């Protein structure tokens, strides 16, 4: 409960300060946040199915291994190493493909978060510079509004 209270107070005080100093600049800085709320859930929904599929494939590989080890004499007797290895390799490759897809979507998610963060910095300081040039704000108001907006997020 204390963390919720702290984050709520931080959110309202930071955005209150940012909007008080320069509401235009604050809106420009946080303009990319709705994009995050749309794109991240779309990307995140692609990660979990790959995790589940990879776990299933690794489970199948473990069963195949246990089966081959428990009946090792039969495998050796009928020269079944190669078919067993081929089945095992096939399942492991499927699990690896699931992992690579999972890693791709995780990477894309991280990329999008970093891109939005970078855009917030660029557009915030660019628009701050524009407003400073017009004499609407001071440099300290730009910095304070910028960092207050970042803290509020």
C-alpha positions as CSV (number, residue, x, y, z in Angstrom):
1,X,0.0,0.0,0.0
2,X,2.9,2.4,0.7
3,X,4.3,1.9,-2.8
4,X,1.0,2.6,-4.4
5,X,0.7,5.8,-2.3
6,X,4.3,6.8,-3.1
7,X,3.8,6.2,-6.9
8,X,0.5,8.0,-6.9
9,X,1.9,11.0,-5.1
10,X,5.0,11.0,-7.4
11,X,2.8,10.8,-10.5
12,X,0.5,13.7,-9.5
13,X,3.2,16.0,-8.1
14,X,5.6,15.4,-11.0
15,X,3.0,16.0,-13.7
16,X,1.5,18.9,-11.7
17,X,4.9,20.6,-11.7
18,X,5.5,19.8,-15.3
19,X,2.1,21.1,-16.5
20,X,2.5,24.2,-14.3
21,X,5.9,25.1,-15.8
22,X,5.0,24.4,-19.4
23,X,1.9,22.5,-20.4
24,X,2.9,22.6,-24.1
25,X,6.3,21.1,-23.5
26,X,4.8,18.4,-21.2
27,X,2.3,17.3,-23.8
28,X,5.0,17.1,-26.4
29,X,7.2,15.0,-24.1
30,X,4.5,12.5,-23.3
31,X,3.0,12.3,-26.8
32,X,4.6,8.9,-27.4
33,X,3.1,7.2,-24.4
34,X,-0.2,6.3,-26.1
35,X,1.9,4.6,-28.8
36,X,3.5,2.4,-26.1
37,X,0.1,1.4,-24.7
38,X,-1.0,0.3,-28.1
39,X,2.2,-1.4,-29.5
40,X,3.6,-3.2,-26.4
41,X,0.6,-5.4,-25.7
42,X,0.5,-6.4,-29.4
43,X,4.2,-7.4,-29.3
44,X,3.9,-9.0,-25.8
45,X,1.0,-11.2,-26.9
46,X,3.4,-12.9,-29.4
47,X,6.0,-13.8,-26.8
48,X,3.9,-16.2,-24.6
49,X,2.9,-18.7,-27.3
50,X,6.5,-19.2,-28.2
51,X,7.4,-19.8,-24.6
52,X,4.7,-22.4,-24.2
53,X,5.6,-24.0,-27.5
54,X,9.3,-24.2,-26.6
55,X,8.5,-25.8,-23.2
56,X,6.3,-28.4,-25.0
57,X,9.1,-29.2,-27.5
58,X,11.7,-29.5,-24.7
59,X,9.3,-31.8,-22.8
60,X,9.0,-34.0,-25.9
61,X,12.8,-34.0,-26.3
62,X,13.1,-35.1,-22.7
63,X,10.6,-37.9,-23.1
64,X,12.4,-39.1,-26.2
65,X,15.8,-39.0,-24.4
66,X,14.4,-41.0,-21.4
67,X,12.8,-43.5,-23.8
68,X,16.1,-44.0,-25.6
69,X,18.1,-44.3,-22.4
70,X,15.7,-46.7,-20.7
71,X,15.7,-49.0,-23.7
72,X,19.4,-48.6,-24.7
73,X,19.9,-52.3,-25.3
74,X,17.1,-52.3,-27.8
75,X,18.4,-49.2,-29.5
76,X,21.9,-50.7,-29.8
77,X,20.6,-54.1,-30.8
78,X,18.6,-52.8,-33.7
79,X,21.1,-50.1,-34.6
80,X,18.5,-47.4,-33.8
81,X,20.9,-44.6,-32.9
82,X,20.4,-42.7,-36.1
83,X,16.6,-42.6,-36.1
84,X,16.6,-41.7,-32.4
85,X,19.1,-38.9,-33.0
86,X,17.2,-37.7,-36.0
87,X,13.9,-37.4,-34.0
88,X,15.7,-35.8,-31.1
89,X,17.5,-33.3,-33.4
90,X,14.3,-32.4,-35.1
91,X,12.5,-31.6,-31.9
92,X,15.4,-29.6,-30.5
93,X,15.5,-27.6,-33.7
94,X,11.8,-26.8,-33.3
95,X,12.4,-25.7,-29.7
96,X,15.3,-23.6,-30.9
97,X,13.1,-21.9,-33.5
98,X,10.5,-21.2,-30.8
99,X,13.3,-19.6,-28.7
100,X,14.5,-17.5,-31.7
101,X,11.0,-16.2,-32.3
102,X,10.7,-15.5,-28.6
103,X,14.0,-13.6,-28.6
104,X,12.9,-11.7,-31.7
105,X,9.7,-10.4,-30.1
106,X,11.5,-9.6,-26.8
107,X,14.1,-7.7,-28.8
108,X,11.4,-5.8,-30.7
109,X,9.7,-4.9,-27.5
110,X,12.9,-3.6,-26.0
111,X,13.6,-1.7,-29.2
112,X,10.2,0.0,-29.2
113,X,10.6,1.1,-25.6
114,X,14.0,2.5,-26.3
115,X,12.8,4.2,-29.4
116,X,9.9,5.9,-27.6
117,X,12.3,7.0,-24.8
118,X,14.8,8.4,-27.3
119,X,11.9,10.2,-29.1
120,X,10.8,11.7,-25.8
121,X,14.2,13.1,-25.3
122,X,14.6,14.4,-28.8
123,X,11.2,15.9,-29.2
124,X,11.2,17.3,-25.6
125,X,14.5,19.1,-26.0
126,X,13.8,20.2,-29.6
127,X,10.5,21.7,-28.7
128,X,12.0,23.2,-25.5
129,X,14.7,24.8,-27.7
130,X,11.9,26.1,-30.0
131,X,10.0,27.6,-27.0
132,X,13.2,29.0,-25.6
133,X,14.0,30.8,-28.9
134,X,10.5,32.4,-28.8
135,X,11.1,33.5,-25.2
136,X,8.2,31.5,-23.8
137,X,10.3,29.5,-21.3
138,X,13.6,29.7,-19.6
139,X,16.2,26.9,-19.7
140,X,15.6,26.0,-16.1
141,X,11.9,25.6,-16.8
142,X,12.6,23.4,-19.8
143,X,14.9,21.1,-17.7
144,X,12.5,21.0,-14.8
145,X,9.5,20.3,-16.9
146,X,11.3,17.6,-18.8
147,X,12.6,15.8,-15.8
148,X,9.3,16.1,-14.0
149,X,7.6,14.6,-17.0
150,X,10.0,11.7,-17.1
151,X,9.6,11.1,-13.3
152,X,5.9,11.1,-13.7
153,X,6.0,8.3,-16.2
